[in-house]
C-alpha cells in the first residue's frame, strides 16, 4: 500500500512539471495550426515564474514523513510521531515542489505590426532576445511563444 502511495505521489509530482521555455513545445501543440504575428521587441525585463503547488510534493512528503515517523518508538509513540511526520513531511514536500518548479523568465513587451502592444512572459530560450529585435509571436490555442524572426530575403 505504501509503495502505491509513494508511486502515485511521484507520478503526480512529475505531471506537475512544466516549463515556459519557447524552445519546448508541448505534445498537445505539435501538429496544430498556429497563428503567427510579426512584431518588434520594445523592452525585456527579468521576472520569476512562481512554482506550482499541485499537491504532489505535499503528498509525497506526507507519505515519507509518515513512514519515517511510524518507525520511531513503540506502538503508541509510532502513531503520534507518524502523524507528526506526515504533517511535517507534507509541509516540506510542498515547499520543495514550489521551489523546484520556480523558474527564471523574462517579460517581453512587443509592438505588433498592427500597432497594438502585447506582453508575453516566457523562460529564456536558446536564442537571446533584445530590445529592437524583430520577432515572431506564435499563438497555438491559449499558448504563446516569442522567437526571433529570421531576416527577410532582399527583393531584387
Backbone as CSV, one residue per row, in Angstrom:
resi,resn,N_x,N_y,N_z,CA_x,CA_y,CA_z,C_x,C_y,C_z
1,UNK,0.827,-1.199,0.000,0.000,0.000,0.000,0.868,1.260,0.000
2,UNK,1.911,1.253,0.848,2.776,2.421,0.967,3.532,2.659,-0.338
3,UNK,3.933,1.572,-1.031,4.637,1.722,-2.302,3.719,2.343,-3.351
4,UNK,2.444,1.951,-3.336,1.492,2.508,-4.284,1.291,4.000,-4.038
5,UNK,1.187,4.392,-2.767,1.018,5.807,-2.445,2.231,6.625,-2.858
6,UNK,3.421,6.077,-2.624,4.638,6.780,-2.995,4.731,6.924,-4.511
7,UNK,4.407,5.858,-5.244,4.439,5.915,-6.702,3.409,6.910,-7.230
8,UNK,2.220,6.924,-6.616,1.176,7.858,-7.038,1.608,9.302,-6.791
9,UNK,2.205,9.550,-5.640,2.664,10.899,-5.322,3.773,11.337,-6.276
10,UNK,4.680,10.423,-6.606,5.767,10.754,-7.531,5.220,11.042,-8.927
11,UNK,4.242,10.266,-9.362,3.637,10.488,-10.677,2.932,11.840,-10.729
12,UNK,2.219,12.190,-9.674,1.538,13.485,-9.630,2.548,14.622,-9.640
13,UNK,3.649,14.416,-8.958,4.694,15.433,-8.904,5.308,15.643,-10.286
14,UNK,5.579,14.560,-11.002,6.158,14.674,-12.333,5.172,15.287,-13.317
15,UNK,3.901,14.977,-13.168,2.887,15.530,-14.069,2.775,17.036,-13.909
16,UNK,3.117,17.545,-12.744,3.016,18.982,-12.491,4.174,19.755,-13.103
17,UNK,5.258,19.062,-13.493,6.414,19.740,-14.051,6.076,20.296,-15.426
18,UNK,6.362,21.554,-15.630,6.162,22.166,-16.938,7.163,23.287,-17.071
19,UNK,7.221,23.833,-18.264,8.151,24.916,-18.494,7.486,25.989,-19.344
20,UNK,8.014,27.190,-19.275,7.522,28.267,-20.124,8.534,28.567,-21.218
21,UNK,9.469,27.659,-21.448,10.513,27.885,-22.438,9.955,27.914,-23.850
22,UNK,10.407,28.875,-24.674,9.962,28.912,-26.063,10.560,27.778,-26.886
23,UNK,11.567,27.099,-26.354,12.226,26.008,-27.068,11.572,24.649,-26.809
24,UNK,10.599,24.602,-25.903,9.913,23.353,-25.584,8.453,23.485,-26.001
25,UNK,8.025,22.604,-26.877,6.648,22.624,-27.364,5.936,21.410,-26.782
26,UNK,4.760,21.630,-26.208,4.037,20.511,-25.603,3.546,19.544,-26.678
27,UNK,3.363,18.318,-26.295,2.861,17.290,-27.202,1.521,17.715,-27.791
28,UNK,0.708,18.380,-26.996,-0.609,18.839,-27.435,-0.490,19.853,-28.574
29,UNK,0.555,20.687,-28.555,0.712,21.732,-29.553,1.337,21.236,-30.857
30,UNK,1.930,20.052,-30.838,2.556,19.516,-32.048,1.488,19.216,-33.098
31,UNK,1.818,19.471,-34.326,0.958,19.229,-35.481,-0.377,19.969,-35.392
32,UNK,-0.346,21.166,-34.823,-1.528,22.021,-34.779,-1.205,23.305,-35.534
33,UNK,-2.219,23.862,-36.175,-2.058,25.122,-36.882,-1.953,26.249,-35.851
34,UNK,-0.998,27.135,-36.062,-0.792,28.266,-35.158,-0.959,29.573,-35.911
35,UNK,-1.324,30.617,-35.192,-1.380,31.963,-35.757,-0.020,32.601,-35.494
36,UNK,0.543,33.210,-36.521,1.862,33.827,-36.404,1.715,35.315,-36.704
37,UNK,2.270,36.146,-35.815,2.212,37.591,-35.996,3.620,38.164,-35.861
38,UNK,3.874,39.237,-36.589,5.176,39.897,-36.540,5.145,41.054,-35.561
39,UNK,6.285,41.301,-34.930,6.394,42.421,-34.007,7.841,42.793,-33.781
40,UNK,8.026,43.798,-32.946,9.359,44.264,-32.574,9.402,44.395,-31.055
41,UNK,10.480,43.913,-30.455,10.612,43.992,-29.002,10.856,45.434,-28.581
42,UNK,10.016,45.919,-27.671,10.202,47.249,-27.093,11.103,47.173,-25.866
43,UNK,10.856,46.179,-25.008,11.673,46.031,-23.799,11.578,44.602,-23.275
44,UNK,12.565,44.252,-22.479,12.606,42.939,-21.824,13.036,43.168,-20.391
45,UNK,12.354,42.485,-19.463,12.782,42.578,-18.058,12.720,41.196,-17.431
46,UNK,13.660,40.895,-16.548,13.658,39.585,-15.890,12.526,39.478,-14.869
47,UNK,11.900,38.314,-14.815,10.857,38.012,-13.833,11.053,36.576,-13.362
48,UNK,10.317,36.182,-12.345,10.334,34.809,-11.862,8.936,34.241,-11.957
49,UNK,8.812,33.072,-12.591,7.533,32.374,-12.642,7.455,31.534,-11.376
50,UNK,6.442,31.803,-10.553,6.356,31.092,-9.274,6.132,29.605,-9.488
51,UNK,6.581,28.826,-8.527,6.466,27.376,-8.613,5.044,26.892,-8.419
52,UNK,4.782,25.694,-8.924,3.442,25.121,-8.818,3.250,24.423,-7.477
53,UNK,2.001,24.266,-7.108,1.635,23.554,-5.890,0.524,22.567,-6.251
54,UNK,0.910,21.515,-6.972,-0.070,20.548,-7.459,-0.597,19.643,-6.350
55,UNK,0.108,19.586,-5.238,-0.262,18.673,-4.169,0.597,17.419,-4.184
56,UNK,1.281,17.190,-5.303,2.144,16.011,-5.408,3.294,16.048,-4.423
57,UNK,3.906,17.209,-4.274,5.011,17.342,-3.328,4.556,17.139,-1.895
58,UNK,3.392,17.708,-1.559,2.846,17.543,-0.207,2.480,16.091,0.050
59,UNK,1.887,15.435,-0.957,1.509,14.025,-0.783,2.739,13.144,-0.598
60,UNK,3.745,13.356,-1.455,4.967,12.556,-1.335,5.660,12.812,0.000
61,UNK,5.758,14.078,0.389,6.384,14.412,1.674,5.612,13.840,2.846
62,UNK,4.285,13.879,2.767,3.455,13.320,3.834,3.642,11.826,3.992
63,UNK,3.702,11.122,2.874,3.911,9.669,2.923,5.278,9.345,3.506
64,UNK,6.296,10.025,3.026,7.654,9.777,3.526,7.753,10.115,5.004
65,UNK,7.172,11.251,5.403,7.201,11.645,6.817,6.449,10.660,7.696
66,UNK,5.315,10.158,7.221,4.533,9.196,7.993,5.282,7.882,8.170
67,UNK,5.891,7.410,7.094,6.648,6.155,7.168,7.840,6.309,8.098
68,UNK,8.571,7.419,7.948,9.739,7.645,8.803,9.327,7.803,10.266
69,UNK,8.257,8.539,10.508,7.813,8.768,11.883,7.238,7.530,12.535
70,UNK,6.582,6.680,11.774,5.954,5.490,12.364,6.965,4.441,12.791
71,UNK,8.198,4.585,12.345,9.215,3.612,12.741,9.927,4.013,14.031
72,UNK,9.484,5.103,14.655,10.122,5.593,15.882,9.354,5.085,17.099
73,UNK,10.061,4.611,18.090,9.458,4.234,19.368,8.574,3.001,19.312
74,UNK,7.734,2.853,20.363,6.821,1.719,20.465,5.547,1.984,19.684
75,UNK,4.530,1.150,19.916,3.282,1.222,19.154,2.586,2.569,19.331
76,UNK,2.472,3.013,20.601,1.764,4.271,20.866,2.532,5.474,20.322
77,UNK,3.826,5.500,20.561,4.643,6.624,20.092,4.725,6.653,18.578
78,UNK,4.763,5.478,17.950,4.920,5.445,16.496,3.716,6.064,15.790
79,UNK,2.519,5.932,16.354,1.333,6.540,15.750,1.424,8.063,15.846
80,UNK,1.752,8.560,17.028,1.847,10.005,17.230,2.957,10.611,16.369
81,UNK,4.129,9.996,16.410,5.257,10.507,15.634,4.988,10.338,14.143
82,UNK,4.269,9.287,13.758,3.912,9.091,12.352,3.014,10.211,11.842
83,UNK,2.023,10.614,12.652,1.133,11.716,12.262,1.913,13.023,12.181
84,UNK,2.750,13.286,13.175,3.568,14.498,13.145,4.525,14.490,11.952
85,UNK,5.087,13.316,11.655,5.985,13.189,10.500,5.251,13.444,9.197
86,UNK,4.004,12.967,9.116,3.209,13.186,7.901,2.944,14.675,7.689
87,UNK,2.592,15.373,8.749,2.321,16.814,8.639,3.593,17.564,8.260
88,UNK,4.686,17.282,8.958,5.950,17.962,8.659,6.427,17.625,7.250
89,UNK,6.276,16.369,6.858,6.679,15.962,5.511,5.853,16.638,4.442
90,UNK,4.548,16.793,4.682,3.674,17.447,3.708,4.064,18.909,3.524
91,UNK,4.344,19.592,4.621,4.756,20.999,4.549,6.086,21.115,3.804
92,UNK,7.040,20.254,4.155,8.347,20.293,3.497,8.226,19.915,2.025
93,UNK,7.429,18.895,1.714,7.251,18.465,0.323,6.630,19.548,-0.536
94,UNK,5.659,20.267,0.021,5.024,21.371,-0.708,6.043,22.472,-0.997
95,UNK,6.856,22.811,0.002,7.875,23.857,-0.181,8.922,23.429,-1.210
96,UNK,9.306,22.166,-1.198,10.293,21.665,-2.153,9.721,21.709,-3.570
97,UNK,8.456,21.286,-3.721,7.831,21.326,-5.042,7.750,22.754,-5.569
98,UNK,7.331,23.679,-4.727,7.205,25.078,-5.140,8.564,25.638,-5.559
99,UNK,9.608,25.302,-4.803,10.950,25.791,-5.114,11.511,25.127,-6.372
100,UNK,11.273,23.833,-6.535,11.816,23.102,-7.677,11.152,23.492,-8.995
101,UNK,9.914,23.949,-8.953,9.207,24.298,-10.189,9.252,25.793,-10.498
102,UNK,9.893,26.576,-9.649,10.071,28.011,-9.904,11.120,28.164,-10.997
103,UNK,10.904,29.112,-11.912,11.886,29.296,-12.975,12.060,30.768,-13.319
104,UNK,13.280,31.080,-13.710,13.583,32.425,-14.172,12.994,32.626,-15.561
105,UNK,12.509,33.810,-15.829,11.870,34.091,-17.113,12.074,35.557,-17.458
106,UNK,11.488,35.958,-18.575,11.512,37.363,-18.982,10.111,37.784,-19.385
107,UNK,9.812,39.055,-19.126,8.583,39.637,-19.638,8.989,40.466,-20.856
108,UNK,8.384,40.154,-22.000,8.735,40.788,-23.259,7.586,41.700,-23.677
109,UNK,7.878,42.974,-23.830,6.889,43.931,-24.318,7.115,44.090,-25.821
110,UNK,6.059,43.835,-26.609,6.186,43.774,-28.063,5.263,44.785,-28.732
111,UNK,5.790,45.500,-29.710,4.986,46.368,-30.571,4.621,45.528,-31.784
112,UNK,3.341,45.232,-31.931,2.890,44.416,-33.047,2.818,45.272,-34.307
113,UNK,2.839,44.635,-35.466,2.778,45.366,-36.741,1.502,46.180,-36.887
114,UNK,0.406,45.689,-36.263,-0.872,46.407,-36.394,-0.983,47.575,-35.411
115,UNK,0.089,47.855,-34.669,0.103,48.989,-33.750,-0.194,48.638,-32.303
116,UNK,-0.755,47.448,-32.051,-1.052,47.052,-30.673,0.223,46.656,-29.946
117,UNK,0.170,46.753,-28.633,1.283,46.301,-27.794,0.841,45.066,-27.047
118,UNK,1.751,44.120,-26.912,1.472,42.871,-26.200,2.609,42.591,-25.228
119,UNK,2.266,41.870,-24.168,3.255,41.453,-23.188,3.188,39.937,-23.067
120,UNK,4.363,39.285,-23.141,4.446,37.830,-23.029,5.514,37.499,-21.998
121,UNK,5.194,36.574,-21.093,6.172,36.080,-20.129,6.558,34.667,-20.555
122,UNK,7.860,34.438,-20.697,8.343,33.109,-21.047,9.753,32.925,-20.497
123,UNK,10.170,31.672,-20.366,11.525,31.372,-19.910,12.512,31.802,-20.991
124,UNK,13.751,31.968,-20.599,14.779,32.313,-21.572,14.960,31.152,-22.539
125,UNK,15.041,31.448,-23.808,15.255,30.419,-24.811,16.721,30.337,-25.185
126,UNK,17.012,29.505,-26.152,18.392,29.322,-26.608,18.927,30.565,-27.308
127,UNK,18.042,31.284,-28.000,18.489,32.486,-28.689,18.180,33.723,-27.846
128,UNK,19.166,34.589,-27.651,18.932,35.790,-26.848,18.035,36.781,-27.596
129,UNK,17.162,37.427,-26.857,16.286,38.455,-27.415,16.662,39.793,-26.801
130,UNK,16.626,40.836,-27.616,16.980,42.176,-27.153,15.971,43.191,-27.669
131,UNK,15.893,44.320,-26.983,15.031,45.415,-27.454,15.440,45.787,-28.867
132,UNK,14.439,45.987,-29.721,14.683,46.333,-31.110,14.676,45.135,-32.050
133,UNK,14.767,43.920,-31.512,14.772,42.718,-32.362,13.411,42.494,-33.004
134,UNK,13.407,42.135,-34.305,12.147,41.702,-34.915,11.834,40.297,-34.400
135,UNK,10.572,40.052,-34.057,10.193,38.752,-33.502,8.933,38.219,-34.165
136,UNK,8.740,36.932,-33.983,7.521,36.260,-34.404,6.799,35.825,-33.138
137,UNK,5.542,36.173,-33.020,4.711,35.756,-31.900,3.830,34.620,-32.416
138,UNK,4.027,33.420,-31.875,3.288,32.241,-32.308,2.220,31.929,-31.279
139,UNK,0.965,31.856,-31.728,-0.163,31.592,-30.831,-0.780,30.259,-31.229
140,UNK,-0.754,29.304,-30.303,-1.343,27.988,-30.523,-2.337,27.744,-29.400
141,UNK,-3.626,27.819,-29.703,-4.640,27.682,-28.655,-4.492,28.818,-27.668
142,UNK,-4.254,28.473,-26.402,-4.072,29.501,-25.378,-2.599,29.688,-25.010
143,UNK,-1.692,29.141,-25.810,-0.253,29.262,-25.552,0.378,30.234,-26.542
144,UNK,1.355,30.998,-26.043,2.046,31.985,-26.867,3.540,31.822,-26.639
145,UNK,4.314,31.955,-27.715,5.769,31.981,-27.555,6.351,33.008,-28.510
146,UNK,7.461,33.589,-28.100,8.114,34.634,-28.882,9.489,34.125,-29.294
147,UNK,9.779,34.208,-30.590,11.090,33.809,-31.109,11.590,34.884,-32.059
148,UNK,12.895,34.916,-32.222,13.482,35.910,-33.115,13.054,35.604,-34.545
149,UNK,12.729,36.653,-35.297,12.327,36.493,-36.696,13.579,36.327,-37.557
150,UNK,13.463,35.456,-38.530,14.558,35.302,-39.491,14.608,36.543,-40.365
151,UNK,15.787,36.947,-40.784,15.860,38.125,-41.660,15.106,37.864,-42.959
152,UNK,14.379,38.856,-43.419,13.641,38.714,-44.662,14.604,38.760,-45.841
153,UNK,14.355,37.921,-46.840,15.247,37.953,-48.012,15.077,39.283,-48.750
154,UNK,16.167,39.783,-49.298,16.125,41.050,-50.035,15.476,40.810,-51.387
155,UNK,14.593,41.724,-51.753,13.937,41.639,-53.057,14.824,42.294,-54.108
156,UNK,14.865,41.677,-55.247,15.677,42.259,-56.331,14.836,42.637,-57.508
